[in-house]
Amino acid sequence: MQIEFRGSPRPTLGVEWEFALVDRTSRDLVNGADALIERALPRLPHPERLHRELLRNTIELVTGVCDTVGEAIDDLRTSLSAVVPAADELGMDLFGAGTHPFARWSAQQLTAGHRYEELINRTQWWGRQMLIWGVHVHVGLPEKQRVLPVMSALLNQYPHLQALSASSPVWAGTDTGYASNRALMFQQLPTAGLPFQFQTWAEFEAFAEDQLVTGVIEELTEIRWDIRPAPRHGTLENRVCDGVSTIAELSALVALMHCLVVDLDTRLAQGERLSVLPPWHVQENKWRAARYGLDAIIILDADNRERLMTDDLHDLLERLTPVARSLGCEDELRAVADIPRRGASYQRQRAVAAAHEGDLVAVVDSVVRELRTGL
């Protein structure tokens, strides 16, 4: 089969930011998406930028097609300025993390629609467990033949993105010992997890045809890889990051993802052969980042060299600084280094729990407060 990739003539940017909805008093999840969307839509200058998701405890804010990180963040701020007051009126708050620390999956309601019903019908227990939220970032690429080599090379920085955004240490009332439980939960779905490292677009087309013919998927969007091509948009979509609770961290992570893709595509277009990790190292790096977060020691190359992720991050940010300057996001990229200094979300959540004798309501309060403070 042939899959058209609508290439973007410039490195455009699009961001999707998922939020759980929590009750103002109990701090448990609330199935209030329909009521919130109904109240917020009339206030939004662009109503199409507020979406429903699989469960009725979730909303998603999306940007339009943007050229800079600043433009994308301003777009999201505009949407939040309508959605947050609407949530206030309904006694709800927006919660930006990879998982909720104590909610019960059995109490959650499915959003109406064939796509969601079929997903749950097929995946059953694992599908119903998906109380997870993330951030997705699209970056426009000009040529389909460069999409998959860039995607494979981008997997080298998978652990950096996972560790920096990790925000899901507690599940069903128990500290899992992982920085990102979301990362390992999501890959239980049959088409989710790490992508195959195809080198050519024809290989991807053959794979997609096999998936469609055998009934694994009904449409391409059901390929739910952590990083995937988005042919209809002409982008590479990065879905690695856990949910994010602050505007400052979001803008830093978006800048990092934007710079990484543009850097790789530019080098590939200039004839450079991009470094690609063996898939077994990619898989191990994902697990290490999910387990240890910012303390992960990651595998750097096929020669098995290893390094503390935060040490490698310092050099990566230095290397990407000229790219960030050209994209107008140098300040945002520099702010990536603030995350380890301040502590990633998983670390902050654990610190709050420890300071409140394990009270997970206090953890939800702290995550909600971080978003409000940033606004």
N, C-alpha and C positions, 0 to 999 in steps of 0.2 A: 504494500500500500504506500501511497505517497502522502506525506504530511507537509503542508505548506507552512513555512516559518516566515511570518511577516516581519522581516528585519527592520530594526529601528535605525535611522540614519545618524542618530546621536545617542549617547548613553543615558537615556531617560531613566527615571526613577519612579517607582510606585511602592507604597507601603500599606500593609494590612495589619491592623493592631487589634488583637482579640482581648476581650474583657469578660470575666465572670461577673455576675450580678449577685450581690450579697445583701442580706437584710440589715437594716440600720441598727437593729437591736440585738438579734441573736447572732449575727455575723455568719449565719449559715447561707448556703446558696439559695436563691429564690428563682422560681420559674417565671420571671417577669418580663422576658424580652418583648412579647407582643404588646403589653401595656406600655412599656417604655418607648418602643418604636412608634406606636400610635401617637404618643404625646410629643415626642421629639421631632418627628418628621416635618410638621408645619413650621418649625423654627429653623430648620436647616436650609442654608442657601443652595445646597446640593443634596437633596434627599437621597439620591442614589448612592451616597457614600456611607450609609448606615445599613448594615446587613444583619440578617438572621444567620444562625449557624445550626449545627446538628442538634443541639439541645437548647431548650427554652430558658436556660440559665445563662446564655451567652449572647453577646452582640459583637459585631466587628465593625471597626471604622476603617475606611479605605480612603486613600488619596486619589486625586486625578493623576494624569500623566505630568510629572514634574521634571525639571531640569537640574535642580539642586536639592541638597539636604534641607537647607533653610526653607525652601518653598514647600517641601513635603511636610515639614514640622509645622509650618504656619497653617497649612491645609488641615492637619489633624487638630490643631488648637482651635480652629474655627468650629469644627464639628463638636469637639468637647465642650465648647462654650454653650452649645445648645443641649447636648445630651446630659451633661452633669446636672444642670438645674432641673431638667425633666425627671431625672432619677431622684433628686432630692424631694420633689413633690410626691413621689411614690414610696418614699421611705427606703430607697435602695442606694447602694454605692457601687462604683466600678472598682473591680479588684484585678490588678495586673500582676499575675504570677503564673508559673507553669502549671501548678495544681493548687487546689484548696486544701488546707491542712486537716480538716475533719469532716467534710461533707460525705454523705452516704450516696453512692451511685444509684441505689435502688429507689431513691426519692426523686430522681430527676426525670423530667418529661421530654419526650422527643418532639422536635419541630415537625409540623405536618409537611408531607411531601414525599413523592415516590423515591427520590434519590436517597433520602435519609432512612426511609423505611426499609429499602432494599439493603442498605449498608448494615443495619442492625439485624435484619433477617439472615444475612449471610454470615456476619461475624459473631453474632450471639453474645456470649458472656464478655469477650474481649471488647467488642464494640460498645457494649453498655458501660464498660469501665472507663470510657474515654472522657473523664473529667479533666481535660488538659487544655491549656491555652498557650498560644505562641504569637510570634511576630514574623510576618513573611515580607520579604523585600524583593521586588522585581527590578532588574537592571536591563535596559535595552541593549541588544547586540545587533550588529548590522548584517552578519552573514551566517546562515545555518551551518555551514561547514566548520565554523569556529566554535559553535555553541558547546558541543560535547567535549572537545579537548579542554576548553575553559572550565567546564563543569568538573571534569576529572582532576584537573590541577587544583581547583578550588578546594577539593577535599583535603588537601594538605593543611588548610587552615580551619578545618572543621572543629578541632578541639579548642581553638582559640575562641571561636564564636560560641560554642557550647558552654565553656567554662565562664566566660564573661557574662553571659545572660542567665546562667543557671539560677532557677528560682523555685524549685519544686522539691525541697528536701523531705517534706512531711506528707504522708499519705494515710488517710483514714485514721488519723490520730496518732500515728507512729512515725518517729523519725526513721527514715529508710536507711540512713547512712550514706545516701547518695546526694550529690549536689543537684542533679537533675533526674528525678524519677520519671518525669515526663518523657525524656529522650528514649528510655527503655520501654515505657508503656506504649508509646505510639507505634513503635516498630513491630508490635504484635499484630497489627492489621496486615492482611496478606499482600498489599501493594505498597506498604509504607517502609520506612527505613532507608538505609543507604542505597544510592543508585548504582546500577551497573556502570562500569567504566568503559562505555563505548567510545570509540575514536571517530567514527564516521556517522553521518546522519542516516545513511542507508541501514546501518546496523540498528539504529533506534527504530526506524520504520519497520524493519523485520520483526523486532521485538514487539512493537505495538500491535502489529497484525496478529501475531501469535496470541497475544493477550485477548484481543477482540474475538478471534475465531473460537478460542477455547472457553469463552465466557467468563474469563477472569475479570474483565472490565466491560462496561457498556460504552464508555467514552473516555477520551484521553485524560480528562481531569481526574479520573479515578486512579491514576498513577500518582501515588501520594508520597513520593520520595522526599527525603530531607532537602535535597536540591534537585530541581527538575526543569526541563525546558517548558516554556509556556508558549507554544507556537502561535496561538491566536493573538497574543500580545506582542510577540517578537522580543521576548525577554528570557532571561535565566532567573528562575524564582528560587530564592534562598529561604528555606523553611526550618533552619537549624535552631533558631533562638527560642528559648522559653519566653513566657509572658514577661513583660517589662512594666515596672511600676512608676517610672519617672520619665518626664520629657527629656531630661538631660542625658540619661542613659540611652534612651531610644535614639536620640539624634547622634550620639557617639557610635552606636552599633550600626545604624544605617550608613553613616559615613564610612565605617570600616568595610562594610559589604560593598558599597558603591566603588570604593577605591580598589578593592581586591579584584573585582570583575573587570574594571576598566584597565587596570594594570596588566592582568593576564591577557586580555584580548589584544591590547596594544602590542605586547611583546610577541604574541603569536602572529599578528599581522605583519610584524617586522621580520618574521622568519625564524624566530627563536623556537627551539624545541622545549616545551614546558615540562618541568619535572612532575612526575606522577608517582605517588606512593603505591606499592603493592596493596591490593585490596585487603589482605590480612592485617596490614599495618593500619590502614584506614579504620577497619573495624575495631582494632585494639585501641586506637586513639579515641574513638567515640566513647568506648566503654570507660577509659581512664578519665576523660573529661567529665562524663556523667557521674562517675564515682567520686573523684577527688576534686573536681572543680579547678580552681586556680592553683591548687597544689599538685596538679597532674604533671608527671614527667612524660613527655610525649616523644614519639618516634619521628625523627626528622626526614629520613631518607631510606632508600633501599639498602644502604650500607649499615643500617641498624644504629646509627648515631641517635642519642637521646639527649633531651634537655628539659629543664624546668620550663613549663609553658610561659610563665610570666617573664622569664629571661628572654625567651624567643620573641615574645610579644614586643618587648622594647625595641629590638632590632627591626622587627616587621614594621612598626610605626615609623621608624626613621626612614626606612626604604620607601614607604608609601607617601611620605610628606610631599614630594614634588607632584605626585598624582593628585593629592588632596588640594594642593594649591591651584592646580589647573581646573579642578572641579568646583572650586569655591567653598571647600569644606575643611580647610586646614584647622580651624579652631575646634570643630566638631571631632575631627580625627584625633587631635591632641587630647581631647577629653576622655578618650578610651582609657588612657593611663590612670584616670581618676578612679575607675572602677576597682582595680586591685587596692588602691590606697584607701578608699572608703570601705571596701568590702562589698562583694557581690551580694545579690539579693538573698541567696541561700544562706550566706553567712550572717546577714543582718537579721533574717528571720530566726535563725538559731539563737542569736544573741538576745533577741526579744523574749523568746521562749524561756531561756535560762534566767533572765532578769525577772520573769513573772512566774517562776516556779512551774514552768511547763504549760502555762495558760495559752491555748491556741487561739482563743478569741482575741487576746492581745496581739498575736501575730497578724491576724486579719486586720485589726485596727491599724497596725503599723504600715501594712502594705497600702491600705486605702489612704492613709494620711500622706504617704509619699507622693501619690498622684496629686492630691489636692494641694500640697505644698508647692509642687512644681507649676501648678496652674495659677 
